[in-house]
């Protein structure tokens, strides 16, 4: 085995593989074992040249495990969950204002008693109601109620617990109304300067165009709304709108040019420090200052480290090629912050640069041909990663980027950066540049909006498995090999499992049921051989998270649901119907049925009415015709009967309606699987109802540590005493089972399908 350079690209890739493998572990090894493996790996890396790849991989595995363990130890102990604590600290980053809430990160610097463990930890807080003005960088004394980072777990959904680990969040929580809450000090530091400059941009333009300049100059995306993000995703230019690595490189270039200009004015400076070294220091300093101004966002920090390692060659008067610079940058990032591999940006940025270096190694001149070639390489090579991380692919993305990349990077961003630099010296000087930047960006935006409306502009794809992803990467590699190699058209076949996955078709008479994890609420997907029905859409919070958009729609797309044949809204309470607008906007179901038909111009669900799909029968048991709308007690009670097994969806009916159903339709209530009425509250799940239904499995849609304390322990015990197996989304995440052929499959918990050490049961 040939010796490998100690800091070469092979060693860097081996280190990356080791770090990546660590974050696939269901649980972390003991820290002593990790320390030993790290020590042995580091020594072998240095002393055994022929084994450097294996040594770097082992060291990366151990190093990532240690950092993962340290980050998990930052989380607050269970004893502090749900109790009031009083702390002092500093607002970190830019606060995000909602309709009736304010969200911000908070770093604790003083606390007493049991809360002293919070000192130095980062919290993500919400302030509901009439929150005072919270300035970036200000210091506060606050009374808080906290919990460990916890998110919903569904196919295709955002993993907040992974995000919390990457950002090293110790807890989430909210500010309690209290006399203890008071500001100790106004805004200060780099975050306050970011806020000031953002306000300057808003005042300079006094138009919606300011949101683009704020995002491009400062990484401040707070003013971008959901429609803006839809356009960005559909056209594949989301990577351009916030501060990217290119922006940091551009500032570094400005710094180097400025130093060269100063050396022309003062040539004698070269006698003390050669111009190349001075330009490198200036570039590094300017890039570092801009990284701070961008709030030390992870993409900018990564780029600054990449620049720093590349400039080492200049400062040390050594010659590095592009591959060695990339290897050094990758090693530096992994050593400083191995948790960065948890973010999609890490893989997209490093692999994107790597693909460009491999495919376009000799391109130096900027031309249309080179730009088209680079865009083609990026679109093809990063397609597997885009589908893996986001479950979507922008069909118009290559064309949109061909126009947007030079437009934004060559015109919009330089104008925004010049305006920012001048505003730091004297505020009025930057206004003309901000106005020009916003106007140029608006011209591009009109085109991007029109392009986003093209039919098929954005394709949503089912969540791929590891085999499909690996085959697509191999296909991209094959297609990007040098010209003249035979069999390239066959490489396109390797993309088929990713882009057109062969989904399992249920047999007639079989139904697949997904109880989605939407926090404190309900959403159930029922699929048959060729149809899909959604029962409720989860909650949506005013000025906050819409579970229909954040959990239900992504889950449907990840599961390959291309259309909804019916949507049933059990009743109009927010925890069941809040997310319905997002679902209806994304899917436009063939039929909408509801107990309150006026909400969506829907058809009323009426007892004894039903239909049959693919050998599976759907029948409403409640409410009867002309029944008044009584919220919970008007819930659409739906029974699903597959071949020999059945499911009962009772919504939020109370024991009063339960008694009526037992009296009038006792035999029809019989079901093998029951979604527990009203999330396990004391007003439902009467003994008579359970006896009539007689389920084997009971499923509860409920949020972790919800404010209603549901399900009630005595109600859960009632199910246990009846020998009914109980599962809930708070501990299991999304729950899947199948009905049909005279049996039901055991429930499958999504949290246990792909266990990771940062997810808690």
C-alpha positions, 0 to 999 in steps of 0.5 A: 500500500503506497504512503498517503500525504498526511494532509492530502485529499485521500486523508481528508475524505477518509476523515469525512467518512469517519465523521459521517459514520459516527452520526449514523450510530443509534447510540454513542460509545463510552467517552473513554473508548472514544478517547482511546480510539482518537489517540490511536488513530492520531498516532497512526495518522502521523507515524504510519504513512501506509495506514493513514486513510484508515487512521484518519477514518478511525480518528474522525469516528472517535472525534465526532463521537466525542463532540456529539457526546459533549453536545448532548451533555449540554442539554438540560437535565430532566429535572429542569423541564417544565419548572420556572427558572430565572436567568440572566443572559444575552440575546444572540443573533437577530430576533424573529418577530411573528404575528403574536410571538417573538423568537430568539436565541439566548445565551445564559451567563448567570443563574442561581440554584439548580438553574446554575447548570444553564450558565454558558448554554444556548437556549431557543426561546419564544415570547408570546403575546405582547412582547417588548422590543428585544434588541439584538445583543441586549442583556435580559433577566427572564423567567423561563420554562424550558424543555429539552430539544424535541421535534416531531418525527415523520418520513421526509420531515425536518429533524429538529433534534438533529438541528439542535445538536448541530447548533448545540442548543441546550433547551427550547422554551418560552418566557413566562409573564413575570415581574422578574422580566426586565432589560439589563442592558441595551443592544451591543456587539456585532449582533447589534451592528447587524441589526443597525445595518439591517434597519439602515437598508430598510430605511434606505429603500422603504420598499419590499425590495429591501428584503433581498438586500438584507439577505444578501448583505447580512444574511438577514432573511427574516423579511422573506415570506413563505411565497418567497421561499416557494419561488426560491425552491422552485427555481433552485436559487435558494443557495444564492439569496442568503450569504454564501461562500462566494460572498465571503470570497468576494469580500476577501478579494476586495480586501486583497485589491485594497491592499494592492492599491495601498501598496501602489500609493506606498511602495516602500511598505513592500520592504517590510512586508511583501505584497503577496503576504500583505494581500493575504492578511488583508483578505483574511481579515476582511473575510473574517470581519464579514463572517462576523457581520453575517452572524457567524453563519455556518456557511460563512464560517466554513468558507472563512476556514477554507480561505484561511487554509488556502492563504496559508500557502501564500503566507508560508510561501509554499505552492498548494494546488486546488486539491490540496487547498480543498483537502486542508479546508475540509480537514480544518472544518472537520477538526474545528466543528465535526457536527457541521456534517449534520447540515446539508450545506456542508455536503453541498458546498464541499462536494460541489467544489470537489466536482467542479475541480475534478470536471473543470480543472483547467478552466480559468477564463470566465465565459458563457461556455465555462459558465454553462459547463460549471452549471451543468456539472453542479446540477448533475452532480448535486442532484442525488444530494438535493433529493436526499436532503430535500426530497425535491428537484428543481427542473428549471433550476439549471436554466434559472441558475445560468441567469441568476448566478452571474446576475446576483454574484456579479451585480447584486451582491457587489452593490449590496456589499459596497453599500454595507461598507459605506454605511458603516462609515457614514450611513447616507453613503450606502443608500444609493448602492442599496437602492441599485442592488434592490432594483437590479434584484427585483428585475431578476425576481420578476423572471424567477417568479414567472419561471416558478409558475411553469408547469412541472418547475419543481418535482417532489420525489419520494424519500430515497433509500441508501441503494437508490442514492448510491446508484445515482451518485455512481451514475453522476460519476459515470456521466461526468467521466471524460468524453469518449468513454463508452456506455455513458447513456447507460449511466442515466439508468442508474438515476431511475431508482432515485427519480422514479422509485418502484413503490410497493403497491398494496394488494386489493383489500389491504390498507396502510395506516400512518398516524403522523406525528404533528405534536398535539393534534391529529393527522392520519393517512390511509392508503389502499392499492390505488387511493389515499385518504387523509383524516385531519391535518394537524395544528397551525399556530398563529405566527408560528409553525403550521404542521400541515406545511411542516409535517403533513405535506412533507410526509405525504411527499416522502411516502410517494403520495402524488394525489389525495383522493379524499380529505376528511376534516373531523371537526374545526378545532385547530389541533385537527384542522389548523394545517388543512389550508396547507394540505389543500393548497399542496394537493387539492383533494378530489373530495373534501368531507367535514362535520362543518362543511362551510369551512372549505365548501365541503361535503358533509360527513353523514352517518351510514354514508360511505364508499369502497376503494380497492376492496377497502370499505370506508363508512361514517358512523357519526354525525347523523343527518341534521346533527348540529355542529357542536365542535368535538361532539360533531367529529366525523367518526370514520370506520375503515374495513380492510379484508378481515381487519378494521380501523376506527377514527373517532376524532374528539367525541366525548363519552356522551357521543360514545354512549350514543354510538354504543347504544345505536351502533354497538356492532359497527364500532367493532375494530382491531385498531382504535385511534384514541378519542380526544387524545386520551382525555378524561372526557372520552374512552369510556369503559362501555365504548372500549368494550364495544370497540374491543381493539387490539391496538390503540394509537394516540396522536399527542404532543410531547409534554403538551400543556394539556397533560394528555394522555391522562394516566388513568385513561391509558391504564384503562386501555392497559387493563383491557389488554389493549396495546397502546402507542403514541406519537410523543414517544414513537414519532409517526406510527405505521401499520397495515390492515387486511388478510384477517390480521394487522401488522404490529405498529412500526415507530418511526423513531425506532426505524432509523434510531440516532443517538440525538433522538430521545424516546 
